[in-house]
């Protein structure tokens, strides 16, 4: 389980860092600025107040975040591995390459890395009173049920949303191609390599 969690952590981190990098690019300094100037401009994160840090750690424990993250990362690896396999050309090398990739990735990222990020996010967005309130809530039967149901609910909604999005996209494209036979023909020609020169 520890190995799967680390792999999943790596995948989560890639997704998290990818989203952060897109956000950072939107707010980045001009591209001509040297990397050293960019790193000097970023202020160091202030340390979390020790009392609040202890409450955040308690919240992480009460919410079972470590186990939940391990399970989530394991599920992510299970979902991503087939996509990775499908994106690489077939061959005897592929399974070994993917195993070595995940091994390296696990060595670079740990669940603790994500827990540290979670602690920083809790510190940024929640007051200590908010955190104490969540600790109390998660210790109730409804809080425990919420912790059990929310991850499943999130996965289910994401899955259903993707299906609905695929259906809507497919229907929209079919309607456009039906309403515009010239575009349907151009698409067919391009797919066969017979596209007319522009």
C-alpha atoms as a printed R data frame, in Angstrom:
    type eleno elety resid chain resno       x      y       z
1   ATOM     1    CA   UNK     A     1   0.000  0.000   0.000
2   ATOM     2    CA   UNK     A     2   2.884  2.368   0.783
3   ATOM     3    CA   UNK     A     3   4.303  1.950  -2.707
4   ATOM     4    CA   UNK     A     4   0.959  2.548  -4.400
5   ATOM     5    CA   UNK     A     5   0.383  5.600  -2.254
6   ATOM     6    CA   UNK     A     6   3.714  7.066  -3.256
7   ATOM     7    CA   UNK     A     7   2.961  6.495  -6.918
8   ATOM     8    CA   UNK     A     8  -0.427  8.061  -6.556
9   ATOM     9    CA   UNK     A     9   1.167 10.936  -4.677
10  ATOM    10    CA   UNK     A    10   3.419 11.470  -7.639
11  ATOM    11    CA   UNK     A    11   0.495 11.581 -10.009
12  ATOM    12    CA   UNK     A    12  -1.418 13.925  -7.719
13  ATOM    13    CA   UNK     A    13   1.642 16.112  -7.510
14  ATOM    14    CA   UNK     A    14   2.010 16.235 -11.282
15  ATOM    15    CA   UNK     A    15  -1.595 17.310 -11.590
16  ATOM    16    CA   UNK     A    16  -1.258 19.768  -8.709
17  ATOM    17    CA   UNK     A    17   2.000 21.223  -9.971
18  ATOM    18    CA   UNK     A    18   0.637 21.373 -13.500
19  ATOM    19    CA   UNK     A    19  -2.350 23.389 -12.312
20  ATOM    20    CA   UNK     A    20  -0.080 25.591 -10.213
21  ATOM    21    CA   UNK     A    21   2.284 26.180 -13.124
22  ATOM    22    CA   UNK     A    22  -0.592 27.267 -15.370
23  ATOM    23    CA   UNK     A    23  -1.753 29.648 -12.644
24  ATOM    24    CA   UNK     A    24   1.802 30.843 -12.099
25  ATOM    25    CA   UNK     A    25   2.271 31.503 -15.819
26  ATOM    26    CA   UNK     A    26  -0.766 33.771 -15.748
27  ATOM    27    CA   UNK     A    27   0.823 35.808 -12.960
28  ATOM    28    CA   UNK     A    28   4.489 35.404 -13.889
29  ATOM    29    CA   UNK     A    29   6.977 38.196 -14.445
30  ATOM    30    CA   UNK     A    30   7.852 38.975 -18.085
31  ATOM    31    CA   UNK     A    31   9.542 36.082 -19.860
32  ATOM    32    CA   UNK     A    32  12.720 38.123 -20.339
33  ATOM    33    CA   UNK     A    33  13.384 38.214 -16.589
34  ATOM    34    CA   UNK     A    34  16.173 35.835 -15.591
35  ATOM    35    CA   UNK     A    35  15.247 32.878 -13.344
36  ATOM    36    CA   UNK     A    36  17.281 34.285 -10.435
37  ATOM    37    CA   UNK     A    37  15.214 37.474 -10.441
38  ATOM    38    CA   UNK     A    38  12.000 35.462 -10.392
39  ATOM    39    CA   UNK     A    39  13.121 33.413  -7.406
40  ATOM    40    CA   UNK     A    40  14.213 36.540  -5.527
41  ATOM    41    CA   UNK     A    41  10.804 38.134  -6.111
42  ATOM    42    CA   UNK     A    42   8.904 35.249  -4.479
43  ATOM    43    CA   UNK     A    43   8.508 35.867  -0.766
44  ATOM    44    CA   UNK     A    44   9.314 33.015   1.588
45  ATOM    45    CA   UNK     A    45   6.265 31.426   3.197
46  ATOM    46    CA   UNK     A    46   5.799 32.570   6.756
47  ATOM    47    CA   UNK     A    47   5.977 29.787   9.304
48  ATOM    48    CA   UNK     A    48   2.628 28.599  10.654
49  ATOM    49    CA   UNK     A    49   1.806 29.671  14.185
50  ATOM    50    CA   UNK     A    50   2.765 26.681  16.403
51  ATOM    51    CA   UNK     A    51  -0.686 26.449  18.029
52  ATOM    52    CA   UNK     A    52  -2.424 26.567  14.658
53  ATOM    53    CA   UNK     A    53   0.092 24.078  13.210
54  ATOM    54    CA   UNK     A    54  -0.724 21.635  16.008
55  ATOM    55    CA   UNK     A    55  -4.450 22.063  15.328
56  ATOM    56    CA   UNK     A    56  -3.885 21.484  11.622
57  ATOM    57    CA   UNK     A    57  -1.998 18.262  12.390
58  ATOM    58    CA   UNK     A    58  -4.861 17.184  14.646
59  ATOM    59    CA   UNK     A    59  -7.347 17.914  11.853
60  ATOM    60    CA   UNK     A    60  -5.260 15.875   9.436
61  ATOM    61    CA   UNK     A    61  -5.302 12.968  11.904
62  ATOM    62    CA   UNK     A    62  -9.021 13.222  12.744
63  ATOM    63    CA   UNK     A    63  -9.942 13.464   9.067
64  ATOM    64    CA   UNK     A    64  -7.788 10.419   8.265
65  ATOM    65    CA   UNK     A    65  -6.134 12.395   5.498
66  ATOM    66    CA   UNK     A    66  -3.007 10.253   5.376
67  ATOM    67    CA   UNK     A    67  -4.953  7.051   4.711
68  ATOM    68    CA   UNK     A    68  -7.364  8.813   2.404
69  ATOM    69    CA   UNK     A    69  -4.518 10.299   0.413
70  ATOM    70    CA   UNK     A    70  -2.858  6.893   0.153
71  ATOM    71    CA   UNK     A    71  -6.084  5.359  -1.136
72  ATOM    72    CA   UNK     A    72  -6.691  8.219  -3.549
73  ATOM    73    CA   UNK     A    73  -3.166  8.076  -4.898
74  ATOM    74    CA   UNK     A    74  -3.402  4.314  -5.286
75  ATOM    75    CA   UNK     A    75  -6.608  4.720  -7.259
76  ATOM    76    CA   UNK     A    76  -5.012  7.424  -9.384
77  ATOM    77    CA   UNK     A    77  -2.076  5.192 -10.232
78  ATOM    78    CA   UNK     A    78  -4.456  2.402 -11.160
79  ATOM    79    CA   UNK     A    79  -6.319  4.790 -13.457
80  ATOM    80    CA   UNK     A    80  -3.262  6.466 -14.965
81  ATOM    81    CA   UNK     A    81  -1.152  3.362 -15.580
82  ATOM    82    CA   UNK     A    82  -3.388  2.067 -18.429
83  ATOM    83    CA   UNK     A    83  -3.406  5.521 -20.046
84  ATOM    84    CA   UNK     A    84   0.370  5.669 -19.822
85  ATOM    85    CA   UNK     A    85   0.617  2.185 -21.326
86  ATOM    86    CA   UNK     A    86  -1.719  3.211 -24.127
87  ATOM    87    CA   UNK     A    87   0.303  6.328 -24.890
88  ATOM    88    CA   UNK     A    88   3.570  4.428 -25.393
89  ATOM    89    CA   UNK     A    89   4.295  2.311 -28.459
90  ATOM    90    CA   UNK     A    90   3.982 -1.425 -27.788
91  ATOM    91    CA   UNK     A    91   7.083 -3.383 -26.974
92  ATOM    92    CA   UNK     A    92   8.795 -5.424 -24.312
93  ATOM    93    CA   UNK     A    93  10.390 -2.266 -22.927
94  ATOM    94    CA   UNK     A    94   7.072 -0.636 -22.003
95  ATOM    95    CA   UNK     A    95   6.199 -2.416 -18.736
96  ATOM    96    CA   UNK     A    96   9.740 -1.969 -17.426
97  ATOM    97    CA   UNK     A    97   9.819  1.707 -18.423
98  ATOM    98    CA   UNK     A    98   6.522  2.396 -16.658
99  ATOM    99    CA   UNK     A    99   7.596  0.502 -13.519
100 ATOM   100    CA   UNK     A   100  10.890  2.403 -13.398
101 ATOM   101    CA   UNK     A   101   9.089  5.690 -13.999
102 ATOM   102    CA   UNK     A   102   6.756  5.115 -11.060
103 ATOM   103    CA   UNK     A   103   9.670  3.950  -8.905
104 ATOM   104    CA   UNK     A   104  11.585  7.175  -9.593
105 ATOM   105    CA   UNK     A   105   8.481  9.242  -9.121
106 ATOM   106    CA   UNK     A   106   7.788  7.630  -5.728
107 ATOM   107    CA   UNK     A   107  11.338  8.430  -4.657
108 ATOM   108    CA   UNK     A   108  10.817 12.097  -5.469
109 ATOM   109    CA   UNK     A   109   7.405 12.573  -3.824
110 ATOM   110    CA   UNK     A   110   5.930 11.298  -0.603
111 ATOM   111    CA   UNK     A   111   2.577 11.470   1.086
112 ATOM   112    CA   UNK     A   112   4.213 13.780   3.611
113 ATOM   113    CA   UNK     A   113   4.905 16.256   0.795
114 ATOM   114    CA   UNK     A   114   1.184 16.413   0.125
115 ATOM   115    CA   UNK     A   115   0.315 16.616   3.803
116 ATOM   116    CA   UNK     A   116   2.696 19.569   4.098
117 ATOM   117    CA   UNK     A   117   0.977 21.232   1.137
118 ATOM   118    CA   UNK     A   118  -2.393 20.559   2.759
119 ATOM   119    CA   UNK     A   119  -1.193 22.110   6.021
120 ATOM   120    CA   UNK     A   120  -0.029 25.224   4.175
121 ATOM   121    CA   UNK     A   121  -3.373 25.469   2.360
122 ATOM   122    CA   UNK     A   122  -5.326 25.044   5.603
123 ATOM   123    CA   UNK     A   123  -3.196 27.784   7.134
124 ATOM   124    CA   UNK     A   124  -3.820 30.065   4.162
125 ATOM   125    CA   UNK     A   125  -7.585 29.646   3.881
126 ATOM   126    CA   UNK     A   126  -8.807 28.763   7.372
127 ATOM   127    CA   UNK     A   127  -8.519 30.426  10.737
128 ATOM   128    CA   UNK     A   128  -7.528 28.436  13.786
129 ATOM   129    CA   UNK     A   129 -11.163 28.631  14.942
130 ATOM   130    CA   UNK     A   130 -12.260 27.177  11.562
131 ATOM   131    CA   UNK     A   131  -9.804 24.317  12.007
132 ATOM   132    CA   UNK     A   132 -10.991 23.627  15.565
133 ATOM   133    CA   UNK     A   133 -14.583 23.636  14.293
134 ATOM   134    CA   UNK     A   134 -13.715 21.096  11.603
135 ATOM   135    CA   UNK     A   135 -11.999 18.885  14.178
136 ATOM   136    CA   UNK     A   136 -15.176 18.917  16.287
137 ATOM   137    CA   UNK     A   137 -17.358 18.254  13.250
138 ATOM   138    CA   UNK     A   138 -15.261 15.359  11.972
139 ATOM   139    CA   UNK     A   139 -15.478 13.700  15.383
140 ATOM   140    CA   UNK     A   140 -19.291 13.536  15.104
141 ATOM   141    CA   UNK     A   141 -21.125 10.676  13.361
142 ATOM   142    CA   UNK     A   142 -22.146 13.036  10.531
143 ATOM   143    CA   UNK     A   143 -18.556 14.240  10.202
144 ATOM   144    CA   UNK     A   144 -17.291 10.666   9.990
145 ATOM   145    CA   UNK     A   145 -19.951  9.858   7.378
146 ATOM   146    CA   UNK     A   146 -18.967 12.978   5.432
147 ATOM   147    CA   UNK     A   147 -15.329 11.864   5.402
148 ATOM   148    CA   UNK     A   148 -16.403  8.490   4.028
149 ATOM   149    CA   UNK     A   149 -18.851  9.757   1.434
150 ATOM   150    CA   UNK     A   150 -17.235 12.911   0.030
151 ATOM   151    CA   UNK     A   151 -14.323 11.197  -1.753
152 ATOM   152    CA   UNK     A   152 -16.699  8.674  -3.347
153 ATOM   153    CA   UNK     A   153 -19.123 11.436  -4.241
154 ATOM   154    CA   UNK     A   154 -16.351 13.503  -5.823
155 ATOM   155    CA   UNK     A   155 -15.095 10.574  -7.917
156 ATOM   156    CA   UNK     A   156 -18.623  9.674  -8.976
157 ATOM   157    CA   UNK     A   157 -19.468 13.242  -9.979
158 ATOM   158    CA   UNK     A   158 -16.202 13.605 -11.896
159 ATOM   159    CA   UNK     A   159 -16.804 10.334 -13.711
160 ATOM   160    CA   UNK     A   160 -20.401 11.177 -14.559
161 ATOM   161    CA   UNK     A   161 -19.379 14.696 -15.579
162 ATOM   162    CA   UNK     A   162 -16.747 13.307 -17.943
163 ATOM   163    CA   UNK     A   163 -19.290 10.939 -19.506
164 ATOM   164    CA   UNK     A   164 -21.820 13.738 -19.952
165 ATOM   165    CA   UNK     A   165 -19.117 15.990 -21.391
166 ATOM   166    CA   UNK     A   166 -18.047 13.310 -23.872
167 ATOM   167    CA   UNK     A   167 -21.661 12.730 -24.936
168 ATOM   168    CA   UNK     A   168 -22.323 16.455 -25.333
169 ATOM   169    CA   UNK     A   169 -19.089 16.898 -27.286
170 ATOM   170    CA   UNK     A   170 -19.814 13.962 -29.574
171 ATOM   171    CA   UNK     A   171 -23.398 15.155 -30.178
172 ATOM   172    CA   UNK     A   172 -22.251 18.719 -30.842
173 ATOM   173    CA   UNK     A   173 -19.623 17.574 -33.357
174 ATOM   174    CA   UNK     A   174 -22.094 15.254 -35.122
175 ATOM   175    CA   UNK     A   175 -24.623 18.094 -35.385
176 ATOM   176    CA   UNK     A   176 -22.025 20.507 -36.777
177 ATOM   177    CA   UNK     A   177 -20.835 17.961 -39.347
178 ATOM   178    CA   UNK     A   178 -24.425 17.110 -40.315
179 ATOM   179    CA   UNK     A   179 -25.357 20.780 -40.711
180 ATOM   180    CA   UNK     A   180 -22.140 21.595 -42.619
181 ATOM   181    CA   UNK     A   181 -21.372 18.835 -45.134
182 ATOM   182    CA   UNK     A   182 -18.488 20.891 -46.536
183 ATOM   183    CA   UNK     A   183 -16.727 20.660 -43.161
184 ATOM   184    CA   UNK     A   184 -17.531 16.944 -42.922
185 ATOM   185    CA   UNK     A   185 -15.934 16.423 -46.342
186 ATOM   186    CA   UNK     A   186 -12.891 18.537 -45.418
187 ATOM   187    CA   UNK     A   187 -12.475 16.523 -42.216
188 ATOM   188    CA   UNK     A   188 -12.755 13.252 -44.118
189 ATOM   189    CA   UNK     A   189 -10.225 14.415 -46.724
190 ATOM   190    CA   UNK     A   190  -7.794 15.574 -44.010
191 ATOM   191    CA   UNK     A   191  -8.103 12.249 -42.211
192 ATOM   192    CA   UNK     A   192  -7.254 10.418 -45.434
193 ATOM   193    CA   UNK     A   193  -4.393 12.759 -46.224
194 ATOM   194    CA   UNK     A   194  -6.216 14.230 -49.225
195 ATOM   195    CA   UNK     A   195  -6.696 17.720 -47.883
196 ATOM   196    CA   UNK     A   196  -6.651 20.300 -50.679
197 ATOM   197    CA   UNK     A   197  -3.830 22.847 -50.488
198 ATOM   198    CA   UNK     A   198  -4.725 26.164 -48.860
